[in-house]
Amino acid sequence: MATMMATMLASLTASAGAGAAATGAAAAAGTGAAAAGTAAATTGALGTLSTALTVVGGLASIMSGAQAKSAADQQAVDEETRATQETIQGRQDALQAMRALNRDMAQIAVAGYASGVGGEGSVAAAQDEARKVGDQNINMARDNAAFQSAARRGQARQLRTQGRGQFTSGIFGAVKGGLSLFQRREARG
């Protein structure tokens, strides 16, 4: 980009120098010729300036699109990280639910044996109920984590798509500016 800016500045300087030389030559030839030389030099310098501004505007459009894409990509990476964290948290929640289930099953068994009842009857029914509740808690923790993780990954994909769209818009903006410049030059003939 710095090379491109240096090239544009050199072109502008050369145009200004050519305009000044034309003005000086015209002044030597006479007042009427000086006015014509000044007008030609001004027109040439303005044309070069217009071209330079169009190029700078195009580069700015591309850079803006690239920055927007970069920001969207970083947000997508953040969402992917959160999705992984959701999965890990779901596993931890499922593990806690499993530990609670094991604790409840042990408490029911101890209470049953302490009361003199074996592993049958109401103790077995209580353990079945505890197992059902525990399994539901484990599954809910896993399902919730999977849902949250999938939502975050979907958001990451959407952010990446938006970033690519913004980058493409920047490029199209630059191309549109170049076409506009070309059309203006063609219209002037």
Backbone bond lengths (Angstrom), bond angles and torsions (degrees), N, CA, C in turn:
res aa  C-N    CA-C-N  psi(-1)  N-CA   C-N-CA  omega(-1)  CA-C   N-CA-C  phi
1 M - - - 1.446 - - 1.518 109.82 -
2 A 1.339 117.82 -38.59 1.455 121.52 178.91 1.521 110.11 -64.02
3 T 1.333 117.86 -38.42 1.458 121.86 178.06 1.519 110.30 -63.72
4 M 1.321 115.88 -41.18 1.456 120.24 179.91 1.531 110.85 -64.57
5 M 1.338 116.35 -41.30 1.467 120.79 179.06 1.532 109.78 -64.81
6 A 1.337 117.71 -41.16 1.460 121.35 179.55 1.520 110.35 -64.00
7 T 1.327 117.25 -40.38 1.461 121.40 177.94 1.524 111.01 -63.04
8 M 1.347 116.38 -42.23 1.468 119.56 179.18 1.521 111.02 -65.33
9 L 1.327 117.38 -41.55 1.464 120.34 179.69 1.524 110.62 -65.46
10 A 1.332 117.62 -39.71 1.459 120.98 177.51 1.521 110.02 -63.03
11 S 1.322 116.31 -39.96 1.465 120.89 178.59 1.520 111.06 -64.85
12 L 1.345 115.86 -42.64 1.467 119.94 177.84 1.520 111.26 -63.78
13 T 1.323 117.65 -42.19 1.458 122.27 179.38 1.520 110.29 -63.69
14 A 1.338 116.12 -42.83 1.463 120.25 178.83 1.520 110.53 -63.65
15 S 1.330 117.06 -40.77 1.470 119.88 178.65 1.515 111.36 -64.47
16 A 1.322 115.33 -42.06 1.463 119.06 179.69 1.519 110.01 -65.17
17 G 1.344 116.68 -40.06 1.468 120.64 178.31 1.509 110.94 -65.19
18 A 1.322 117.29 -41.92 1.460 121.26 178.26 1.519 110.16 -64.07
19 G 1.313 115.64 -39.36 1.468 119.40 178.33 1.510 111.49 -64.83
20 A 1.328 116.20 -41.51 1.458 120.18 178.85 1.519 110.26 -66.02
21 A 1.317 117.90 -39.94 1.464 121.19 178.70 1.523 110.15 -64.76
22 A 1.326 115.82 -41.87 1.467 119.21 178.61 1.521 110.32 -64.12
23 T 1.321 116.44 -39.43 1.463 120.54 178.60 1.520 110.37 -64.24
24 G 1.327 116.20 -43.08 1.478 120.29 -179.96 1.508 111.35 -65.00
25 A 1.312 118.17 -42.20 1.467 122.12 179.63 1.516 110.38 -65.79
26 A 1.305 115.02 -40.06 1.457 118.82 -179.99 1.524 110.23 -68.05
27 A 1.306 117.15 -36.39 1.464 120.64 179.18 1.517 110.06 -63.96
28 A 1.304 116.91 -37.19 1.457 120.35 178.61 1.522 110.31 -67.78
29 A 1.294 117.89 -32.55 1.459 121.65 -178.23 1.525 112.03 -79.08
30 G 1.319 116.43 -25.33 1.461 117.42 179.35 1.511 110.79 147.60
31 T 1.325 115.33 167.25 1.453 121.51 -175.93 1.520 111.97 -64.81
32 G 1.298 119.49 -45.09 1.471 122.73 -179.71 1.508 110.75 -63.71
33 A 1.296 115.88 -40.90 1.457 119.52 178.73 1.523 110.44 -69.03
34 A 1.343 116.63 -32.39 1.462 120.49 178.71 1.514 110.30 -63.96
35 A 1.321 116.82 -41.96 1.459 120.88 179.27 1.526 110.30 -63.66
36 A 1.325 115.94 -41.03 1.461 119.69 178.65 1.521 110.67 -66.43
37 G 1.308 117.55 -40.50 1.463 121.79 178.89 1.514 111.42 -65.39
38 T 1.347 116.45 -40.21 1.451 120.60 178.95 1.527 110.53 -64.51
39 A 1.313 116.74 -42.76 1.461 121.25 179.34 1.527 110.67 -63.59
40 A 1.327 116.25 -41.95 1.464 119.83 179.45 1.527 110.93 -66.06
41 A 1.322 115.50 -41.81 1.470 119.17 179.78 1.516 110.63 -65.68
42 T 1.335 117.10 -41.12 1.456 120.86 179.63 1.527 110.64 -64.53
43 T 1.329 116.29 -43.42 1.460 120.61 178.72 1.523 110.95 -62.35
44 G 1.312 117.18 -42.73 1.468 121.20 179.02 1.521 111.85 -64.80
45 A 1.330 115.95 -43.12 1.469 119.89 179.83 1.517 110.94 -66.26
46 L 1.344 116.13 -40.55 1.463 119.03 178.80 1.530 111.42 -66.03
47 G 1.309 116.66 -37.43 1.466 120.33 177.47 1.522 111.25 -64.06
48 T 1.333 115.39 -42.84 1.464 119.72 178.00 1.523 110.89 -65.93
49 L 1.321 115.82 -41.62 1.465 120.28 178.32 1.526 110.42 -63.07
50 S 1.323 116.95 -41.97 1.459 121.31 178.06 1.528 110.58 -61.30
51 T 1.324 116.56 -42.58 1.462 120.82 178.11 1.522 110.61 -63.15
52 A 1.330 115.84 -45.29 1.468 119.87 -179.50 1.519 110.96 -62.35
53 L 1.320 116.73 -42.50 1.466 120.05 179.75 1.525 111.41 -66.12
54 T 1.333 116.69 -36.62 1.456 120.08 177.02 1.531 110.69 -64.85
55 V 1.333 116.35 -42.13 1.460 120.53 178.49 1.528 110.29 -64.65
56 V 1.335 116.94 -45.54 1.466 120.71 179.08 1.531 110.23 -62.34
57 G 1.337 116.63 -41.85 1.463 120.31 177.54 1.521 111.59 -62.39
58 G 1.330 116.38 -39.88 1.466 120.61 177.50 1.515 111.71 -64.41
59 L 1.335 115.60 -43.55 1.465 119.47 177.83 1.523 110.92 -64.12
60 A 1.324 116.46 -39.64 1.465 120.00 177.90 1.524 110.68 -63.62
61 S 1.326 116.20 -38.74 1.467 120.56 178.53 1.532 110.62 -64.24
62 I 1.312 116.62 -42.79 1.468 120.68 178.74 1.521 110.42 -65.90
63 M 1.328 116.64 -44.06 1.471 120.49 -179.82 1.525 110.81 -64.06
64 S 1.311 117.03 -39.99 1.465 120.56 178.56 1.530 110.38 -62.44
65 G 1.322 116.19 -43.72 1.462 120.22 177.60 1.522 111.80 -63.97
66 A 1.339 116.21 -39.31 1.465 120.06 179.31 1.527 110.95 -66.88
67 Q 1.329 116.73 -39.39 1.465 119.68 178.70 1.526 110.81 -66.97
68 A 1.325 117.06 -41.31 1.465 120.51 178.43 1.528 110.31 -63.31
69 K 1.341 116.79 -39.99 1.467 120.81 177.99 1.517 110.23 -64.53
70 S 1.311 116.57 -43.32 1.460 120.78 179.67 1.533 111.13 -61.21
71 A 1.328 116.30 -43.66 1.473 120.24 179.02 1.527 110.79 -64.05
72 A 1.321 117.02 -42.39 1.470 120.73 179.31 1.531 110.46 -65.78
73 D 1.338 116.68 -39.05 1.464 119.94 178.19 1.528 110.78 -63.62
74 Q 1.337 116.87 -40.13 1.465 119.54 179.08 1.533 110.68 -65.89
75 Q 1.334 116.66 -40.17 1.463 119.79 176.91 1.531 110.29 -63.34
76 A 1.326 116.44 -37.20 1.469 120.51 178.54 1.527 110.57 -64.69
77 V 1.336 116.64 -41.22 1.462 120.24 177.39 1.529 109.77 -62.23
78 D 1.342 116.11 -41.75 1.470 120.13 177.63 1.528 111.26 -60.79
79 E 1.324 117.28 -41.77 1.466 121.06 178.57 1.526 111.28 -65.64
80 E 1.330 116.96 -39.11 1.468 120.06 176.67 1.529 110.41 -62.27
81 T 1.328 115.92 -40.08 1.463 120.11 178.29 1.526 110.18 -63.80
82 R 1.321 116.67 -43.59 1.472 120.15 178.06 1.534 111.04 -64.19
83 A 1.335 116.27 -35.62 1.472 119.61 177.97 1.527 109.99 -62.97
84 T 1.305 116.77 -42.07 1.466 120.60 177.11 1.522 110.56 -64.43
85 Q 1.323 116.42 -40.64 1.463 120.08 177.45 1.526 111.44 -62.87
86 E 1.343 116.74 -38.90 1.467 120.92 177.05 1.534 110.71 -61.04
87 T 1.326 115.91 -42.47 1.466 120.27 179.25 1.530 110.58 -63.24
88 I 1.315 116.05 -45.09 1.470 120.20 179.08 1.524 110.32 -63.30
89 Q 1.324 116.64 -43.63 1.465 120.03 179.19 1.526 110.60 -62.72
90 G 1.317 117.63 -38.43 1.465 121.18 177.29 1.516 112.03 -62.82
91 R 1.322 115.81 -40.55 1.466 119.39 177.26 1.529 110.83 -64.42
92 Q 1.330 115.48 -41.22 1.467 118.93 178.47 1.527 111.19 -64.81
93 D 1.340 116.04 -41.63 1.472 119.52 178.25 1.526 110.92 -63.98
94 A 1.338 117.41 -40.17 1.465 120.94 178.31 1.525 110.45 -65.05
95 L 1.332 116.29 -39.40 1.464 119.97 178.19 1.529 110.98 -64.51
96 Q 1.324 116.70 -41.16 1.469 120.05 177.17 1.526 111.06 -63.89
97 A 1.330 116.54 -40.35 1.464 120.03 178.30 1.527 110.54 -64.92
98 M 1.335 116.18 -37.24 1.462 119.95 178.65 1.538 110.39 -67.58
99 R 1.308 116.26 -40.61 1.473 119.66 176.90 1.533 110.38 -63.17
100 A 1.329 115.92 -42.11 1.479 119.12 178.37 1.522 110.25 -62.85
101 L 1.322 117.02 -39.85 1.466 120.64 177.58 1.534 110.28 -61.84
102 N 1.311 116.88 -47.38 1.470 120.24 179.85 1.531 110.96 -61.48
103 R 1.325 116.36 -40.15 1.470 120.41 178.44 1.527 110.35 -63.80
104 D 1.340 116.24 -45.17 1.469 120.01 179.78 1.528 111.19 -63.23
105 M 1.321 116.80 -41.37 1.465 120.66 179.58 1.538 110.22 -63.26
106 A 1.322 115.92 -41.33 1.470 119.57 179.47 1.522 110.72 -66.60
107 Q 1.332 116.91 -41.76 1.468 120.08 179.99 1.525 111.19 -63.74
108 I 1.311 116.31 -39.83 1.470 120.26 179.10 1.530 109.96 -65.35
109 A 1.328 116.13 -43.45 1.465 119.76 -179.60 1.537 110.68 -64.49
110 V 1.326 116.93 -44.46 1.469 120.43 179.81 1.523 109.97 -63.61
111 A 1.313 117.49 -43.70 1.471 120.86 179.96 1.527 110.19 -63.47
112 G 1.312 116.94 -38.09 1.465 120.63 179.10 1.516 111.95 -66.44
113 Y 1.312 115.29 -47.33 1.473 118.49 -179.98 1.528 111.58 -68.06
114 A 1.332 116.82 -33.93 1.468 120.37 179.08 1.522 110.95 -66.65
115 S 1.325 116.58 -30.71 1.462 119.07 -179.96 1.525 111.57 -85.50
116 G 1.319 116.26 -3.09 1.455 119.61 177.88 1.514 112.98 94.40
117 V 1.337 118.72 -0.76 1.462 121.74 178.77 1.523 106.92 -94.08
118 G 1.300 118.56 137.71 1.465 122.08 179.05 1.528 111.19 -77.99
119 G 1.330 114.60 -153.22 1.464 120.11 -178.85 1.504 114.02 -84.08
120 E 1.319 117.98 22.89 1.473 120.74 -178.50 1.523 110.39 -117.53
121 G 1.287 115.63 175.86 1.465 122.13 174.04 1.519 112.98 67.36
122 S 1.336 114.23 -130.74 1.461 119.80 -174.64 1.525 112.31 -65.72
123 V 1.329 117.67 -28.07 1.472 120.33 178.10 1.528 108.98 -66.89
124 A 1.325 116.99 -44.97 1.468 121.06 178.87 1.530 110.51 -63.51
125 A 1.324 116.97 -40.19 1.474 120.35 178.54 1.523 110.82 -64.84
126 A 1.336 115.90 -41.67 1.469 119.51 178.55 1.520 110.86 -64.93
127 Q 1.328 117.11 -38.88 1.463 119.91 178.53 1.522 111.21 -67.71
128 D 1.337 117.14 -39.58 1.473 119.93 177.04 1.526 110.82 -61.23
129 E 1.319 116.18 -43.68 1.476 120.15 179.28 1.527 110.42 -64.45
130 A 1.327 116.81 -43.58 1.470 120.38 178.86 1.529 110.38 -62.68
131 R 1.329 116.95 -40.08 1.471 121.17 178.62 1.528 110.81 -63.15
132 K 1.341 117.06 -42.70 1.470 120.53 179.26 1.527 110.39 -61.57
133 V 1.320 116.37 -47.86 1.472 120.50 -179.79 1.524 110.13 -63.58
134 G 1.318 116.44 -43.84 1.464 120.51 179.76 1.516 111.97 -62.39
135 D 1.331 116.69 -44.40 1.469 120.50 178.50 1.531 111.02 -62.53
136 Q 1.336 115.90 -39.96 1.469 119.43 177.34 1.532 110.61 -62.01
137 N 1.329 116.91 -42.97 1.469 120.48 179.49 1.529 111.76 -63.98
138 I 1.326 115.74 -40.96 1.471 120.51 178.80 1.531 109.64 -63.81
139 N 1.332 116.01 -48.95 1.467 120.32 -179.36 1.522 111.65 -63.52
140 M 1.342 116.99 -38.71 1.454 120.36 179.41 1.530 110.67 -64.21
141 A 1.327 117.12 -41.44 1.467 121.01 178.55 1.525 110.42 -62.59
142 R 1.321 116.85 -43.82 1.474 120.79 179.46 1.525 111.59 -66.79
143 D 1.335 115.83 -45.91 1.471 119.48 -178.90 1.523 111.89 -64.35
144 N 1.329 116.50 -42.17 1.462 120.32 179.09 1.525 110.50 -61.61
145 A 1.332 116.82 -43.57 1.463 120.68 178.88 1.525 110.74 -63.51
146 A 1.325 116.83 -42.77 1.469 120.04 179.56 1.517 110.60 -63.24
147 F 1.337 117.29 -41.80 1.461 121.03 179.06 1.524 111.23 -63.53
148 Q 1.337 116.74 -48.66 1.466 121.08 -178.85 1.533 110.59 -62.84
149 S 1.304 115.80 -42.16 1.457 120.70 179.74 1.529 111.06 -63.65
150 A 1.318 116.69 -44.78 1.472 120.76 179.05 1.531 111.09 -63.50
151 A 1.329 116.95 -39.11 1.471 120.46 178.75 1.529 110.44 -63.33
152 R 1.318 116.75 -41.81 1.469 120.25 179.89 1.532 111.00 -68.70
153 R 1.319 117.10 -38.26 1.470 119.11 177.64 1.533 110.56 -67.33
154 G 1.318 116.88 -36.03 1.465 120.01 175.04 1.517 111.25 -63.72
155 Q 1.317 117.02 -41.01 1.461 121.49 176.74 1.528 110.08 -62.71
156 A 1.316 117.40 -39.69 1.470 121.13 178.49 1.526 110.57 -62.68
157 R 1.335 117.16 -43.54 1.472 120.33 178.02 1.525 110.71 -62.55
158 Q 1.326 116.36 -41.31 1.465 120.56 179.28 1.531 110.64 -63.65
159 L 1.315 117.51 -41.63 1.460 120.76 179.04 1.528 110.97 -64.13
160 R 1.319 117.02 -41.04 1.472 119.61 178.31 1.525 110.91 -64.06
161 T 1.322 116.47 -40.33 1.462 120.58 178.13 1.525 110.81 -63.48
162 Q 1.330 116.85 -43.20 1.464 120.61 177.61 1.523 110.55 -62.52
163 G 1.316 117.28 -41.20 1.462 121.08 179.16 1.514 111.83 -61.69
164 R 1.335 116.66 -44.60 1.469 119.66 177.62 1.521 110.82 -63.18
165 G 1.335 116.60 -38.30 1.465 120.20 178.13 1.515 112.10 -64.64
166 Q 1.334 117.17 -40.44 1.461 120.33 179.05 1.522 110.94 -67.54
167 F 1.327 117.42 -37.49 1.455 120.45 177.94 1.529 109.85 -65.80
168 T 1.320 116.15 -44.02 1.466 120.39 178.61 1.525 110.64 -63.25
169 S 1.322 117.60 -38.73 1.471 120.78 176.97 1.516 111.14 -61.99
170 G 1.323 116.44 -39.07 1.465 120.06 177.48 1.513 111.48 -62.13
171 I 1.324 116.46 -42.36 1.469 120.12 179.11 1.521 110.06 -66.58
172 F 1.340 117.36 -43.78 1.466 119.84 178.82 1.528 111.15 -63.69
173 G 1.330 117.16 -35.49 1.458 120.32 176.41 1.518 111.10 -61.93
174 A 1.332 116.55 -41.15 1.460 120.40 178.49 1.530 110.89 -66.75
175 V 1.323 115.93 -42.65 1.471 119.85 179.33 1.529 110.02 -64.86
176 K 1.326 116.61 -40.80 1.468 120.62 179.03 1.525 110.67 -61.47
177 G 1.334 116.48 -41.36 1.465 119.92 177.21 1.513 111.54 -63.08
178 G 1.337 117.30 -40.29 1.461 121.00 177.88 1.514 112.19 -65.63
179 L 1.335 117.03 -40.50 1.466 120.16 177.76 1.522 111.06 -65.63
180 S 1.330 116.06 -38.15 1.453 120.26 178.33 1.527 110.22 -62.32
181 L 1.319 117.10 -42.82 1.464 121.64 177.98 1.521 110.07 -62.81
182 F 1.320 117.05 -44.27 1.461 121.55 179.39 1.532 110.62 -61.27
183 Q 1.338 116.71 -43.29 1.466 120.45 -179.82 1.524 111.04 -65.03
184 R 1.332 117.47 -38.55 1.468 120.14 178.23 1.525 110.76 -65.00
185 R 1.318 117.13 -39.64 1.477 120.15 179.38 1.525 110.75 -68.95
186 E 1.322 116.11 -38.68 1.471 119.70 178.69 1.531 110.39 -66.08
187 A 1.326 116.70 -37.12 1.465 120.67 -179.67 1.517 110.72 -66.84
188 R 1.349 117.32 -34.46 1.460 121.03 178.98 1.531 111.40 -72.91
189 G 1.314 114.56 -26.58 1.453 118.34 176.47 1.445 115.64 88.27
